[in-house]
Amino acid sequence: MSEHEIPQADLDVVAAQLGREPRGVLAIAYRAPDGTPGVVKTAPRLPDGTPFPTLYYLTDPRLTAEASRQESAGVMREMTERLTRDAALAANYREAHESYLAERNAIESLGTDFTGGGMPDRVKCLHVLMAHALAKGPGVNLLGDESVALAADHGLRGTAIPADWPQYVAPDATGDAE
């Protein structure tokens, strides 16, 4: 099955998750341990021609609720502050942005360097970062990985997040992981 041949059953699940028909889905980019779609890979341009720069889109309601909970708890502000103090973290975040942009541009360039989530300079949307981390696996987007680890520690490990996802390590006062 090619990337563009998504089983109708998966599209039906995603539609139920979103409460609307999914648009521009290229692939199921991540499945929860129970097999449920959790992240879709979306075309850079929707079928009606609308630009859609969000390559990876979080669909699992358990994950979207947790990303919203983290955003409400101030996680994005703390992560953005750490980007200003932790050069290695900032470098990883820029690399994650460049990788995301290159992958999207390989499908279709939108003529913009906007990727989503606030990359590469700030943290604006944990839904995007969590989706990117789950789609690509640990190590590509460290702030996304951290958000997923926080979600795992908030009751989603083994259900919406793999049981073997790396544990959350709280940063110390300098911004470095302890």
C-alpha positions in Angstrom: 0.0 0.0 0.0 1.5 3.4 -1.0 1.6 6.4 1.3 -1.5 7.8 -0.4 -3.7 4.6 -0.1 -5.0 5.0 3.4 -7.6 2.4 4.5 -11.1 3.9 4.7 -11.4 2.4 8.2 -8.4 4.6 9.3 -9.9 7.7 7.7 -13.2 6.9 9.4 -11.5 6.7 12.8 -9.7 10.0 12.1 -13.0 11.7 11.1 -14.5 10.5 14.4 -11.5 11.8 16.3 -11.6 15.2 14.6 -15.4 15.5 14.5 -15.1 16.3 10.8 -13.8 14.7 7.6 -10.0 14.8 7.4 -8.5 16.8 4.6 -5.3 16.2 2.7 -4.2 13.1 4.7 -1.2 11.4 3.1 -0.5 8.8 5.7 -1.1 7.7 9.3 2.2 8.9 10.7 1.7 7.5 14.2 -0.5 4.8 15.8 -1.1 4.5 19.5 -0.1 1.2 21.1 -3.8 0.1 20.7 -3.4 0.6 16.9 -5.6 3.8 16.8 -4.4 6.5 14.5 -2.8 9.3 16.6 -1.0 11.5 14.1 -1.7 12.1 10.4 0.8 13.3 7.8 -1.0 16.0 5.8 -0.4 17.5 2.4 1.2 21.0 2.3 -1.8 22.1 0.2 -5.3 20.8 0.9 -7.5 19.5 -1.9 -9.1 22.9 -2.4 -5.7 24.5 -2.8 -5.5 26.1 0.7 -1.9 26.1 2.0 -1.6 23.9 5.1 1.9 24.1 6.6 1.2 21.6 9.4 2.8 18.4 8.0 2.1 16.3 11.2 -1.4 16.8 12.8 -2.4 15.3 16.2 -5.7 13.5 16.0 -6.0 11.2 19.0 -8.3 13.0 21.5 -6.3 11.7 24.4 -3.2 13.4 23.0 -4.9 16.6 22.0 -6.5 17.0 25.4 -3.1 16.4 27.0 -1.3 18.9 24.8 -4.0 21.5 25.7 -3.6 20.7 29.4 0.2 21.2 29.1 -0.3 24.5 27.3 -2.7 25.7 30.0 -0.2 24.7 32.6 2.5 27.0 31.2 4.7 24.4 29.7 5.2 26.4 26.4 6.4 29.5 28.3 9.0 27.5 30.3 10.2 25.7 27.1 10.6 29.0 25.3 12.6 30.4 28.2 14.9 27.4 28.1 15.5 28.0 24.4 17.2 31.3 25.3 19.6 29.7 27.8 20.3 26.2 26.4 22.3 26.4 23.2 22.2 22.7 22.6 18.4 22.6 23.0 18.0 25.6 20.7 20.3 23.9 18.1 18.2 20.8 18.2 15.0 22.8 17.8 16.4 24.6 14.8 17.5 21.2 13.3 14.0 19.9 13.9 12.5 22.9 12.2 14.9 22.5 9.2 14.1 18.8 8.9 10.3 19.4 9.1 10.6 22.1 6.4 12.8 19.9 4.1 10.3 17.0 4.5 7.3 19.2 3.7 9.1 20.9 0.8 10.0 17.5 -0.7 6.2 17.0 -1.0 5.4 20.5 -2.2 7.0 23.8 -1.3 4.7 26.5 0.0 7.3 29.2 -0.5 7.5 29.8 3.3 9.9 28.8 6.0 7.0 28.6 8.5 6.7 25.1 10.0 4.5 25.3 13.1 4.7 24.9 16.8 6.7 28.1 17.0 9.8 26.5 15.5 12.6 27.5 15.4 12.6 30.4 17.9 9.8 29.8 20.4 7.2 27.2 21.5 3.7 28.2 20.4 1.8 24.9 19.9 2.5 21.6 21.8 0.0 19.8 19.5 2.4 20.3 16.6 5.5 19.5 18.6 3.9 16.3 20.1 2.7 15.2 16.6 6.2 15.7 15.2 7.9 13.8 18.0 5.5 10.9 17.8 5.7 10.7 14.0 9.5 10.8 13.9 10.3 9.1 17.1 12.5 10.2 20.0 15.6 12.4 19.4 14.4 14.5 16.4 12.5 17.2 18.3 13.6 17.3 21.9 10.9 19.7 23.1 8.3 17.5 21.3 9.8 14.5 23.0 9.6 16.2 26.4 5.9 17.0 25.8 5.2 13.4 24.9 7.1 12.2 28.0 5.0 14.6 30.2 1.9 13.1 28.6 3.2 9.6 29.2 3.8 10.5 32.9 0.2 12.0 33.0 -1.4 8.6 32.5 -1.0 8.0 28.7 2.0 5.6 28.8 1.0 2.3 27.2 -2.3 3.6 26.0 -1.9 6.6 23.7 2.0 6.7 24.0 4.3 3.7 23.7 5.3 2.1 27.0 8.9 2.4 26.1 8.9 6.2 25.4 11.8 7.8 27.2 11.0 9.1 30.7 10.7 12.8 31.3 13.8 14.4 32.8 13.1 17.7 34.5 15.6 20.5 33.5 17.6 22.0 36.2 17.7 25.8 36.9 20.2 26.3 34.0 17.8 24.6 31.5 19.9 21.5 31.2 18.3 18.1 31.7 19.5 16.6 35.0 
